[in-house]
Amino acid sequence: MKTKEVKLTRKQETIASEDRKLLVPMFVSTDYDKFLLIESNRLIKPGKIAKLKEEIERKNLTHENEVKVSISEDGNRLIVNDGQHSFVACMELGFPIYYRFSDMAIDDIGMVNSVQDKWTLYDSLHHYCHRGIHDYKVLAGFRKQYHYPISTLIHILSGRNDKTMLDEFRKGQFKVTQGLDFVHDLLGKIQQFKNFNDKIYRHRTFLKVYMDLMTHPEFEHDKMLHKVEQVPMKFVYCTRIFDYLRMIEEVYNYNNRNPIKLY
């Protein structure tokens, strides 16, 4: 298969003019049968394949992140040592496989994969704040003031709690959809529960429940706070939304002549 010669721009030639040029052979093929995946490598994750396919279709940069291979013992196949998910994604899309030969052996695969760190949410936050993305700078400001985990603030500020929320955050697609005054008010009120139970006021499930309760027509935060002061032993940590609603309702309705229903 003929490929177009890569030419440097004038700026690239200038900045690299005094450096030694290394020409590492890279090949491209659509003969998928010549490649062999290693069974002892990490299990192929369908979810990761789906995400890679989306990214490749959006902007195909596989030629800049080629698959690394070695030759099988019989000399007839190319063993995929690194980049198996990229290989499968390209194969399913019918895209060519860019590859180069590597000195990596099977025993090296575990070591290489173990030291490849996925970006943390903090890494993504730092990256997009540095690029001046407004919504990320807003989140950073809230994190500095309230010291909640980034994932919790993403949920509160975006009003979302779905599977793609964190992936989109890492891609730079995070958007603040909640009113900032409302979020400041919510977090300020929730922090008033810190002295009663340090674990509850930090719990994302509790924040989600309380966020919804702030719009309940009969629910009053000051009354809830007063009732917790009266019966702090009833203000307990829960694991599910329903259990929090039941707990809050029990506390709120303590000695209440007009009890309210929350669930």
C-alpha positions as CSV (number, residue, x, y, z in Angstrom):
1,M,0.0,0.0,0.0
2,K,1.5,3.3,-1.0
3,T,1.4,6.1,1.6
4,K,1.9,9.8,1.2
5,E,5.3,11.0,2.3
6,V,5.1,13.1,5.5
7,K,6.7,16.5,5.0
8,L,7.7,18.9,7.8
9,T,6.4,22.4,7.9
10,R,8.9,25.3,7.9
11,K,8.4,25.8,11.7
12,Q,9.0,22.1,12.3
13,E,12.1,22.0,10.2
14,T,13.5,25.1,12.0
15,I,13.0,23.9,15.5
16,A,14.3,20.4,14.8
17,S,17.1,21.4,12.5
18,E,20.0,20.7,14.9
19,D,18.5,17.4,16.2
20,R,19.4,13.9,14.9
21,K,16.6,12.5,12.7
22,L,15.4,9.0,13.5
23,L,13.5,7.2,10.8
24,V,11.5,4.5,12.5
25,P,9.7,2.3,9.9
26,M,5.9,2.4,10.3
27,F,3.7,0.2,8.2
28,V,0.0,0.2,7.4
29,S,-2.2,-2.8,6.5
30,T,-5.8,-3.8,6.1
31,D,-5.0,-7.5,6.2
32,Y,-6.4,-8.1,9.7
33,D,-5.8,-11.9,9.5
34,K,-2.1,-11.4,9.7
35,F,-2.3,-10.0,13.2
36,L,-2.6,-12.1,16.3
37,L,-3.9,-11.0,19.7
38,I,-2.2,-12.4,22.9
39,E,-4.6,-14.2,25.1
40,S,-2.6,-13.3,28.2
41,N,-3.0,-9.6,27.5
42,R,-5.7,-7.5,29.2
43,L,-9.2,-8.6,28.4
44,I,-10.8,-6.8,25.5
45,K,-13.3,-4.3,26.9
46,P,-16.3,-3.7,24.6
47,G,-17.0,-0.4,26.3
48,K,-13.5,0.8,25.6
49,I,-13.8,-0.3,22.0
50,A,-17.0,1.6,21.6
51,K,-15.4,4.8,22.9
52,L,-12.3,4.4,20.8
53,K,-14.5,4.0,17.7
54,E,-16.3,7.2,18.5
55,E,-13.0,9.0,18.9
56,I,-11.5,7.5,15.7
57,E,-14.6,8.5,13.7
58,R,-14.5,12.0,15.2
59,K,-10.8,12.4,14.4
60,N,-8.6,9.5,13.2
61,L,-5.2,9.9,14.9
62,T,-4.3,6.2,14.8
63,H,-1.3,6.9,12.5
64,E,0.2,8.9,15.5
65,N,-0.4,6.0,18.0
66,E,0.6,3.0,16.0
67,V,0.1,-0.6,17.2
68,K,3.3,-2.3,18.4
69,V,4.0,-5.8,17.1
70,S,6.5,-8.6,17.1
71,I,6.8,-11.6,14.8
72,S,5.3,-14.9,15.8
73,E,7.6,-18.0,16.3
74,D,6.5,-19.5,13.0
75,G,7.2,-16.2,11.2
76,N,3.7,-15.9,9.7
77,R,1.8,-13.6,12.0
78,L,2.2,-10.2,13.7
79,I,1.7,-10.4,17.5
80,V,0.0,-7.3,18.9
81,N,2.0,-6.5,22.0
82,D,0.6,-3.0,22.6
83,G,-2.6,-1.4,21.2
84,Q,-5.0,-4.3,21.1
85,H,-8.0,-2.1,21.7
86,S,-7.0,0.3,18.9
87,F,-6.5,-2.7,16.6
88,V,-10.0,-4.1,17.3
89,A,-11.6,-0.7,17.0
90,C,-9.9,0.0,13.6
91,M,-10.8,-3.5,12.4
92,E,-14.5,-3.2,13.3
93,L,-14.5,0.2,11.5
94,G,-12.7,-1.2,8.5
95,F,-9.9,1.3,8.9
96,P,-6.2,0.4,8.2
97,I,-3.9,-0.7,11.0
98,Y,-0.8,1.4,11.5
99,Y,1.9,-0.6,13.2
100,R,5.6,-0.8,13.8
101,F,7.9,-3.5,15.1
102,S,8.8,-3.5,18.8
103,D,11.4,-5.3,21.0
104,M,8.6,-5.8,23.5
105,A,8.2,-9.4,24.6
106,I,5.2,-11.1,26.2
107,D,6.8,-10.7,29.7
108,D,7.1,-7.0,29.2
109,I,3.4,-6.4,28.5
110,G,2.2,-6.5,32.1
111,M,4.9,-4.0,33.2
112,V,4.2,-1.5,30.4
113,N,0.4,-1.6,31.1
114,S,0.9,-1.3,34.8
115,V,2.8,2.0,34.6
116,Q,0.4,3.7,32.0
117,D,-1.7,6.0,34.2
118,K,-5.1,7.1,33.0
119,W,-5.7,10.8,33.6
120,T,-7.5,11.5,36.8
121,L,-10.3,13.9,37.1
122,Y,-7.9,16.3,38.7
123,D,-5.6,16.0,35.7
124,S,-8.5,16.9,33.4
125,L,-9.6,19.8,35.6
126,H,-6.1,21.2,35.6
127,H,-5.7,20.8,31.9
128,Y,-8.9,22.5,30.9
129,C,-8.6,25.3,33.5
130,H,-5.1,26.0,32.1
131,R,-6.7,26.3,28.7
132,G,-9.1,28.8,30.0
133,I,-12.4,26.8,29.7
134,H,-14.9,28.8,31.7
135,D,-17.0,25.9,33.0
136,Y,-14.0,24.1,34.4
137,K,-12.7,27.3,36.1
138,V,-16.1,27.6,37.7
139,L,-15.9,24.0,39.1
140,A,-12.3,24.7,40.3
141,G,-13.6,27.7,42.2
142,F,-16.3,25.6,43.9
143,R,-13.8,22.9,44.8
144,K,-11.5,25.4,46.4
145,Q,-14.3,26.9,48.5
146,Y,-16.2,23.7,49.5
147,H,-13.5,20.9,49.3
148,Y,-15.9,18.3,47.8
149,P,-14.6,15.6,45.4
150,I,-14.5,16.6,41.8
151,S,-17.0,13.9,40.8
152,T,-19.5,15.3,43.3
153,L,-19.2,18.8,42.0
154,I,-19.5,17.6,38.4
155,H,-22.8,16.0,39.4
156,I,-24.1,19.0,41.2
157,L,-23.0,21.7,38.7
158,S,-24.1,19.7,35.6
159,G,-27.3,18.3,37.2
160,R,-26.3,14.9,35.8
161,N,-25.5,11.5,37.3
162,D,-25.2,9.2,34.3
163,K,-22.5,6.8,33.0
164,T,-21.1,9.2,30.4
165,M,-20.8,12.2,32.7
166,L,-17.2,11.6,33.8
167,D,-16.1,10.6,30.3
168,E,-17.4,13.8,28.8
169,F,-15.6,15.7,31.6
170,R,-12.3,14.2,30.6
171,K,-13.0,15.1,26.9
172,G,-13.6,18.8,27.8
173,Q,-17.3,18.6,27.3
174,F,-18.4,19.5,30.8
175,K,-21.1,22.2,31.1
176,V,-22.5,24.0,34.1
177,T,-26.3,23.9,33.9
178,Q,-27.3,24.8,37.4
179,G,-27.6,28.3,38.7
180,L,-24.5,29.2,40.7
181,D,-26.4,31.0,43.4
182,F,-28.5,27.9,43.9
183,V,-25.4,25.7,44.1
184,H,-23.7,28.1,46.6
185,D,-26.9,28.1,48.7
186,L,-27.2,24.3,48.5
187,L,-23.6,23.6,49.5
188,G,-23.6,26.2,52.2
189,K,-26.7,24.7,53.8
190,I,-25.4,21.2,53.6
191,Q,-22.2,22.1,55.3
192,Q,-24.3,23.1,58.3
193,F,-24.8,19.4,58.9
194,K,-21.0,18.8,59.2
195,N,-21.0,19.0,63.0
196,F,-23.7,16.3,63.3
197,N,-22.2,13.8,60.9
198,D,-19.0,14.4,58.9
199,K,-19.7,11.5,56.6
200,I,-23.2,12.4,55.6
201,Y,-22.6,16.0,54.5
202,R,-19.8,14.7,52.1
203,H,-21.9,11.9,50.6
204,R,-22.9,12.4,47.0
205,T,-26.1,10.5,47.4
206,F,-27.1,12.8,50.3
207,L,-26.3,15.8,48.2
208,K,-28.5,14.5,45.4
209,V,-31.4,13.9,47.8
210,Y,-31.0,17.3,49.4
211,M,-30.7,19.0,46.1
212,D,-34.1,17.7,45.2
213,L,-35.6,18.5,48.6
214,M,-34.6,22.2,48.1
215,T,-37.4,22.4,45.5
216,H,-40.0,20.6,47.7
217,P,-42.8,23.1,48.4
218,E,-43.2,21.9,52.1
219,F,-39.6,21.4,53.0
220,E,-37.7,24.0,55.0
221,H,-34.0,23.8,55.6
222,D,-34.0,25.7,58.8
223,K,-36.7,23.4,60.3
224,M,-34.7,20.4,59.2
225,L,-31.5,21.7,60.8
226,H,-33.5,22.4,64.1
227,K,-34.9,18.9,64.1
228,V,-31.4,17.4,63.6
229,E,-30.3,19.4,66.6
230,Q,-33.1,17.9,68.6
231,V,-32.6,14.2,67.6
232,P,-29.0,14.0,66.2
233,M,-29.0,10.2,66.8
234,K,-31.6,9.8,64.1
235,F,-29.5,11.6,61.5
236,V,-27.6,8.6,60.2
237,Y,-25.6,7.7,57.1
238,C,-27.4,5.7,54.4
239,T,-26.4,4.1,51.2
240,R,-29.5,4.5,49.0
241,I,-31.7,7.5,48.0
242,F,-34.8,5.9,49.4
243,D,-33.2,5.3,52.8
244,Y,-32.0,8.9,52.9
245,L,-35.5,10.1,52.1
246,R,-37.0,7.9,54.8
247,M,-34.4,9.1,57.4
248,I,-34.9,12.7,56.6
249,E,-38.6,12.4,56.7
250,E,-38.4,10.7,60.1
251,V,-36.2,13.5,61.5
252,Y,-38.2,16.3,59.9
253,N,-41.5,15.0,61.2
254,Y,-40.2,14.6,64.8
255,N,-42.8,16.3,67.0
256,N,-44.3,17.9,63.9
257,R,-48.0,18.4,64.0
258,N,-48.2,18.6,60.2
259,P,-45.9,15.8,58.9
260,I,-44.8,15.8,55.3
261,K,-44.2,13.0,52.9
262,L,-41.0,12.8,51.0
263,Y,-41.3,9.3,49.4
